Every structure is written in structure tokens, then in C-alpha cells.
């Protein structure tokens, strides 16, 4: 340390401090240029990463896409994603069908169809969906009955239970429950119940980093470093949890004066599916659905048993075509007409 000449109490600044600041500035500029170069290379190579998204058997875990990428939805800390109101086929309530007030009209009987994409139906205003046709059949013979299609693309029974709890304030009288396909989907990160609670889903910095390819690379690196070794594929909702979810749905509906009707999930197998694809595991969920209904005296509409794998009624492996939606509505109507006023 040096002092200024003639004043032993004033310490002179080292000349090195100026050089240190200049070096820091150069390092910062160099880092920015390096990041820009890496960004350019990643863009040129078409690199893209979704946090916690793991590709398996040419199928992907689409939960982050629905929550943060698909414009039809918005992130929800409980449901993982929910429909954006007044967008596409969704009304202000986030449903497909009539908007209801919380207060019922005198003599009104409300039916809610809860399910995944095969319940929600095709993605355009007049797109086929069996709940709409079912609603037309019901209303033609049962005045005062109204049906709401509360299905959501990609939903599992975990999310369906959360949606059921939300709609209780609209006083449902009958709830149609159709899940299993997305429950059986194999992922390599976490089941839905844990996935919804992962902190990375709640970090604002996560969404900020997603705006650049370099940020995506950083997220991928963090995901890989935090992964605890290789993991076996796990279902979004285990068979045991699926049964427990239906039990809770039954308790909720009965407590609130409503009836629950369960539906098996129809699908069609083409060729020999990969071992980790949901179709290989979906039959177990349909079996649980049938057994649950039998054990609790519930109406079960076994759509899988009815349709089998008849290609005339499917647009792909897991969705009805127009004829399939129409015929499914007729079968559901015959099964539940005794529960209608």
C-alpha cells in the first residue's frame, strides 16, 4: 500500500484497479460474444429443449408443451394446465358447451362430461364430440337437462379430479368420468401428482431461459445434473392411484348429491406397439374401471368393450371419428337414461 507524497494519511489507489476493471469489461464482452456464437450454432442446428421433457419410444411427455407452449392452454399450479377462456372451442368457463351460472334454474338437471381429448372432441367449433350429441339426445326427451363437455386434451384422472372439485359450485347432478389413456402414458420424470409440485415449473427464470436456445441448453444441463441416474419409465398416474382417484371422485359426487358414471377408454391398436407406449398398459386401467363400477354399484359404459378395435369408428389409435362419436353418444344415452329425470 502507498500514500500520497506529503500526506501520510491519504492512501493512493493502486494503478492495478483500473486494469482490473478493464479486464472485467473485456471478460464480460467475451462472454456475451461467446453466448451469441453458441446461440447462433444452436439455432443453425435446430436445437430445442423442453424442461423435463423426455423422449421415449418416439413418444414424448407433452405436459410442459401443454402448460407453456400450446396456446390453447395456460399454466395452472394445481391442474398443470387449463383451457384459456373464450379461445378455440372453449367458452368463458373453459368448457365446451353452454355457459352456466352457479345458481340453478328451477327443475334444471346438470350433466358434466369429464375426460381427455376423446371426450373434448375435434378442434373446431362444430367438430364431432360425443358429449354434444349426447346432450342433444338428452334434451330432446328430458326437458330441463343440460350437458356440459368439460373434457381437456391430455388430461389424466389426476387433473380430472381437480376439475371435478372446481365445478362443484355449479351443482352437477350427474358426472360422466372417462380417463385412463393419459394415466397410462409412460414418462421418465415424475407422476402427475409430483410433477405439478416441481419447483422448476414455478420459476420465472425457467420461462425466461426458454426464450433462447442457450437458455434451453442451460435448462437441459441442469435437468441432466439433477437426474438421479437412469430411471425406469413410470405412468403419469399409477394403476393404484387411478383407482384411488375414482374412489375420491365417487365420495365427492355422493357428498354433493350427484351420481357418478364411469366409462372405459376406447382405443385401437395398430401393429405391435412399443412396450412403453400407453396402449400396452391401457387395458389395465379399463379393467380397474369396470371392477370399480361393479364393486360400487355404478353404471359403467364399457366403450372399449363395445367398439373393440373396429377401424370404422376411429380416426387414429385413440380418438373417435365422426361415426364413433355419434355411436358412443347413443350408447352412453341408453346407459344413463334411467338416471335422468
C-alpha positions as CSV (number, residue, x, y, z in Angstrom):
1,X,0.0,0.0,0.0
2,X,1.3,3.5,-0.9
3,X,0.5,7.0,0.5
4,X,0.4,10.3,-1.4
5,X,3.6,12.4,-1.1
6,X,3.3,15.0,1.7
7,X,0.2,13.4,3.2
8,X,0.8,10.2,5.1
9,X,-3.0,9.8,5.8
10,X,-4.3,9.6,2.2
11,X,-3.9,6.2,0.5
12,X,-3.2,6.3,-3.2
13,X,-5.4,4.0,-5.4
14,X,-3.4,1.2,-7.0
15,X,-3.0,1.5,-10.7
16,X,-4.0,-2.1,-10.9
17,X,-7.6,-1.3,-10.1
18,X,-8.1,0.4,-13.5
19,X,-6.6,-2.6,-15.2
20,X,-8.8,-5.0,-13.2
21,X,-12.0,-3.1,-14.3
22,X,-10.8,-3.1,-17.9
23,X,-10.2,-6.9,-17.7
24,X,-13.6,-7.5,-16.2
25,X,-15.2,-5.5,-19.0
26,X,-13.3,-7.5,-21.6
27,X,-14.3,-10.7,-19.9
28,X,-18.0,-9.7,-20.0
29,X,-17.8,-8.7,-23.6
30,X,-16.1,-12.0,-24.4
31,X,-18.8,-14.0,-22.5
32,X,-21.5,-12.2,-24.4
33,X,-19.9,-12.8,-27.7
34,X,-19.4,-16.5,-26.8
35,X,-23.0,-16.9,-25.8
36,X,-24.1,-15.2,-29.0
37,X,-21.9,-17.6,-31.0
38,X,-23.3,-20.6,-29.2
39,X,-26.9,-19.3,-29.7
40,X,-26.2,-19.0,-33.5
41,X,-24.8,-22.5,-33.6
42,X,-27.7,-24.0,-31.7
43,X,-30.2,-22.2,-33.9
44,X,-28.5,-23.4,-37.1
45,X,-28.6,-27.0,-35.8
46,X,-32.3,-26.7,-34.9
47,X,-31.7,-27.4,-31.2
48,X,-34.7,-27.2,-29.0
49,X,-35.3,-28.4,-25.4
50,X,-38.4,-28.5,-23.2
51,X,-37.6,-28.7,-19.5
52,X,-38.3,-32.2,-18.0
53,X,-39.4,-33.4,-21.5
54,X,-38.0,-36.9,-22.2
55,X,-38.4,-38.7,-25.5
56,X,-39.2,-42.3,-25.2
57,X,-40.1,-44.9,-27.8
58,X,-40.7,-41.9,-30.2
59,X,-43.4,-40.6,-27.9
60,X,-42.9,-37.5,-25.7
61,X,-44.0,-36.2,-22.4
62,X,-46.2,-33.4,-23.5
63,X,-47.0,-31.9,-20.1
64,X,-44.7,-28.9,-20.5
65,X,-45.9,-28.3,-24.0
66,X,-49.5,-28.1,-22.9
67,X,-48.6,-25.9,-19.9
68,X,-46.2,-23.4,-21.6
69,X,-46.3,-23.8,-25.4
70,X,-49.7,-24.8,-26.6
71,X,-51.7,-21.5,-27.0
72,X,-55.0,-23.2,-26.1
73,X,-53.9,-23.5,-22.5
74,X,-52.3,-21.6,-19.7
75,X,-50.2,-22.9,-16.8
76,X,-52.0,-23.8,-13.7
77,X,-50.1,-24.8,-10.4
78,X,-52.8,-27.3,-9.5
79,X,-54.0,-28.7,-12.8
80,X,-50.7,-28.2,-14.6
81,X,-52.6,-26.6,-17.5
82,X,-56.1,-25.4,-18.1
83,X,-58.0,-24.1,-21.1
84,X,-57.8,-20.4,-21.9
85,X,-61.3,-18.9,-21.6
86,X,-63.0,-17.8,-24.8
87,X,-60.4,-19.5,-27.1
88,X,-61.0,-22.1,-29.8
89,X,-63.7,-24.5,-28.6
90,X,-63.6,-23.3,-25.0
91,X,-66.2,-20.8,-23.7
92,X,-65.7,-18.3,-20.8
93,X,-65.8,-21.1,-18.3
94,X,-63.2,-23.1,-20.1
95,X,-65.8,-25.7,-21.2
96,X,-67.2,-26.8,-24.5
97,X,-71.0,-26.2,-24.4
98,X,-73.3,-23.9,-22.6
99,X,-72.1,-21.4,-20.1
100,X,-73.8,-22.0,-16.8
101,X,-74.4,-19.7,-13.8
102,X,-73.7,-21.1,-10.4
103,X,-77.3,-20.8,-9.5
104,X,-79.6,-23.5,-11.0
105,X,-82.9,-22.7,-12.7
106,X,-85.9,-24.5,-11.2
107,X,-86.1,-28.0,-12.5
108,X,-82.7,-27.8,-14.1
109,X,-80.6,-31.1,-14.2
110,X,-76.9,-30.7,-15.0
111,X,-74.7,-33.3,-16.6
112,X,-70.9,-32.8,-16.8
113,X,-68.7,-35.0,-19.0
114,X,-65.1,-35.1,-17.7
115,X,-62.4,-36.7,-19.8
116,X,-59.5,-36.2,-22.1
117,X,-59.2,-35.4,-25.8
118,X,-61.6,-38.2,-26.9
119,X,-64.2,-36.5,-24.7
120,X,-63.4,-32.9,-25.7
121,X,-63.5,-33.9,-29.4
122,X,-62.2,-32.4,-32.6
123,X,-60.6,-28.9,-32.5
124,X,-63.1,-26.7,-34.4
125,X,-66.4,-25.2,-33.5
126,X,-68.7,-27.8,-35.0
127,X,-66.1,-30.6,-34.5
128,X,-67.6,-34.0,-33.6
129,X,-67.7,-34.8,-29.9
130,X,-69.9,-37.4,-28.2
131,X,-70.9,-35.2,-25.3
132,X,-72.6,-32.7,-27.7
133,X,-74.5,-35.4,-29.5
134,X,-75.4,-36.9,-26.1
135,X,-76.6,-33.5,-24.9
136,X,-78.9,-33.3,-27.9
137,X,-80.3,-36.7,-27.2
138,X,-80.9,-35.9,-23.6
139,X,-82.5,-32.5,-24.2
140,X,-84.9,-33.9,-26.8
141,X,-86.5,-36.2,-24.2
142,X,-85.7,-34.7,-20.9
143,X,-86.6,-31.0,-20.7
144,X,-84.6,-29.1,-18.2
145,X,-81.5,-31.3,-18.6
146,X,-78.3,-29.6,-19.8
147,X,-74.9,-31.2,-20.6
148,X,-71.5,-29.6,-20.5
149,X,-68.4,-31.0,-22.1
150,X,-65.6,-30.4,-19.6
151,X,-63.0,-32.6,-21.3
152,X,-59.5,-31.3,-21.8
153,X,-56.8,-32.5,-24.2
154,X,-54.1,-34.5,-22.5
155,X,-55.8,-34.7,-19.1
156,X,-55.3,-37.6,-16.7
157,X,-57.6,-38.6,-13.9
158,X,-55.4,-36.6,-11.5
159,X,-56.3,-33.5,-13.4
160,X,-59.9,-34.7,-13.9
161,X,-60.3,-34.9,-10.1
162,X,-59.1,-31.3,-9.7
163,X,-61.5,-30.2,-12.4
164,X,-64.4,-32.0,-10.7
165,X,-63.6,-30.2,-7.5
166,X,-63.8,-26.8,-9.3
167,X,-67.1,-27.5,-11.0
168,X,-68.9,-28.5,-7.8
169,X,-70.0,-24.9,-7.3
170,X,-72.1,-25.4,-10.5
171,X,-74.1,-28.2,-8.7
172,X,-73.7,-31.1,-11.0
173,X,-76.4,-33.8,-10.8
174,X,-74.6,-36.4,-13.0
175,X,-70.9,-36.7,-13.8
176,X,-69.5,-38.8,-16.6
177,X,-66.0,-39.9,-16.0
178,X,-63.7,-41.0,-18.9
179,X,-60.0,-41.3,-18.3
180,X,-57.2,-43.9,-18.4
181,X,-55.3,-43.2,-21.7
182,X,-53.1,-40.4,-20.4
183,X,-52.9,-42.0,-17.0
184,X,-51.2,-45.0,-18.6
185,X,-48.8,-42.8,-20.6
186,X,-45.2,-43.6,-19.5
187,X,-42.9,-40.8,-18.6
188,X,-39.4,-40.6,-17.1
189,X,-39.6,-37.7,-14.7
190,X,-42.5,-37.8,-12.2
191,X,-46.1,-38.8,-11.9
192,X,-48.7,-36.0,-12.3
193,X,-49.2,-35.6,-8.6
194,X,-45.4,-34.9,-8.1
195,X,-44.9,-33.2,-11.5
196,X,-47.4,-30.4,-10.5
197,X,-45.3,-29.6,-7.4
198,X,-41.9,-29.5,-9.1
199,X,-40.2,-26.2,-8.2
200,X,-38.8,-25.8,-11.7
201,X,-42.3,-25.4,-13.0
202,X,-42.7,-22.3,-10.8
203,X,-39.5,-20.5,-11.5
204,X,-39.9,-17.3,-13.6
205,X,-36.3,-17.7,-14.7
206,X,-37.3,-21.0,-16.2
207,X,-39.7,-19.3,-18.6
208,X,-37.1,-16.6,-19.3
209,X,-34.4,-19.1,-20.2
210,X,-36.8,-20.8,-22.6
211,X,-36.7,-17.7,-24.8
212,X,-33.2,-18.5,-26.1
213,X,-31.5,-21.7,-27.3
214,X,-28.7,-21.0,-24.9
215,X,-31.2,-20.8,-22.0
216,X,-32.7,-24.1,-23.1
217,X,-29.3,-25.7,-23.2
218,X,-28.7,-24.5,-19.6
219,X,-32.0,-26.0,-18.5
220,X,-31.2,-29.3,-20.2
221,X,-27.8,-29.3,-18.4
222,X,-29.5,-28.6,-15.0
223,X,-32.1,-31.4,-15.7
224,X,-29.4,-33.9,-16.5
225,X,-27.2,-32.9,-13.5
226,X,-30.2,-33.2,-11.2
227,X,-31.4,-36.5,-12.5
228,X,-30.6,-39.3,-10.1
229,X,-29.3,-41.8,-12.6
230,X,-31.3,-43.8,-15.2
231,X,-34.9,-44.3,-14.3
232,X,-37.4,-46.8,-15.4
233,X,-40.5,-45.3,-17.2
234,X,-43.3,-44.7,-14.9
235,X,-47.0,-43.9,-15.5
236,X,-48.4,-40.4,-15.2
237,X,-50.9,-41.9,-12.8
238,X,-50.3,-45.4,-11.5
239,X,-53.0,-48.1,-11.6
240,X,-53.3,-47.9,-7.8
241,X,-53.6,-44.1,-7.8
242,X,-56.1,-44.3,-10.7
243,X,-58.4,-46.5,-8.5
244,X,-57.9,-44.1,-5.5
245,X,-58.8,-41.1,-7.7
246,X,-62.0,-42.8,-8.8
247,X,-62.8,-43.5,-5.1
248,X,-62.3,-39.9,-4.3
249,X,-64.4,-38.8,-7.2
250,X,-67.2,-41.1,-6.0
251,X,-67.0,-39.7,-2.5
252,X,-67.1,-36.1,-3.8
253,X,-70.1,-36.7,-6.1
254,X,-72.1,-38.6,-3.4
255,X,-71.4,-36.0,-0.8
256,X,-72.6,-33.3,-3.1
257,X,-75.8,-35.1,-4.2
258,X,-74.6,-36.1,-7.6
259,X,-74.2,-39.5,-9.3
260,X,-71.1,-40.8,-11.0
261,X,-71.0,-42.9,-14.2
262,X,-67.7,-44.3,-15.4
263,X,-66.6,-45.0,-18.9
264,X,-63.8,-47.2,-20.2
265,X,-61.4,-45.5,-22.6
266,X,-61.8,-46.7,-26.2
267,X,-58.7,-47.1,-28.3
268,X,-57.4,-49.1,-31.3
269,X,-54.1,-51.0,-31.6
270,X,-52.4,-51.0,-34.9
271,X,-49.4,-53.3,-35.3
272,X,-47.2,-54.1,-32.3
273,X,-46.9,-51.0,-30.1
274,X,-43.7,-50.3,-28.2
275,X,-43.6,-51.7,-24.6
276,X,-43.6,-48.3,-23.1
277,X,-46.5,-46.9,-25.1
278,X,-49.7,-46.2,-23.1
279,X,-51.7,-48.5,-25.3
280,X,-49.8,-51.5,-23.9
281,X,-51.0,-50.5,-20.4
282,X,-54.4,-49.0,-21.0
283,X,-56.3,-52.4,-20.7
284,X,-55.4,-52.5,-17.0
285,X,-57.0,-49.1,-16.4
286,X,-60.1,-50.2,-18.3
287,X,-60.2,-53.3,-16.1
288,X,-59.9,-51.2,-13.0
289,X,-62.8,-49.0,-14.2
290,X,-65.1,-52.0,-14.8
291,X,-64.2,-53.6,-11.4
292,X,-64.7,-50.3,-9.6
293,X,-68.1,-49.8,-11.1
294,X,-69.1,-53.4,-10.2
295,X,-67.9,-53.1,-6.6
296,X,-69.7,-49.8,-6.0
297,X,-72.9,-50.4,-7.9
298,X,-72.2,-47.8,-10.5
299,X,-73.2,-47.6,-14.2
300,X,-70.2,-48.4,-16.4
301,X,-70.3,-47.7,-20.1
302,X,-67.7,-50.0,-21.5
303,X,-66.9,-48.2,-24.7
304,X,-63.8,-50.2,-25.2
305,X,-65.8,-53.4,-25.0
306,X,-68.5,-52.0,-27.3
307,X,-66.3,-50.7,-30.0
308,X,-63.4,-53.1,-29.6
309,X,-60.8,-52.0,-32.2
310,X,-63.2,-51.6,-35.1
311,X,-61.3,-49.3,-37.5
312,X,-64.6,-47.9,-38.9
313,X,-65.0,-45.7,-35.8
314,X,-61.5,-44.4,-35.1
315,X,-59.6,-41.5,-36.7
316,X,-56.3,-42.8,-35.1
317,X,-55.3,-45.1,-32.3
318,X,-57.0,-43.2,-29.5
319,X,-59.8,-40.9,-31.0
320,X,-63.2,-41.5,-32.5
321,X,-64.1,-40.3,-35.9
322,X,-67.5,-38.7,-36.6
323,X,-69.3,-42.0,-36.7
324,X,-67.6,-43.1,-33.5
325,X,-68.6,-40.0,-31.6
326,X,-72.2,-40.3,-32.7
327,X,-72.5,-44.0,-31.9
328,X,-70.7,-43.5,-28.5
329,X,-73.3,-40.9,-27.6
330,X,-76.1,-43.3,-28.4
331,X,-74.6,-46.0,-26.2
332,X,-74.0,-43.6,-23.3
333,X,-77.5,-42.3,-23.5
334,X,-79.1,-45.7,-23.3
335,X,-76.9,-46.5,-20.3
336,X,-77.8,-43.3,-18.3
337,X,-81.3,-42.6,-19.3
338,X,-82.6,-44.2,-16.2
339,X,-80.6,-41.7,-14.1
340,X,-82.2,-38.7,-15.8
341,X,-85.4,-37.0,-14.6
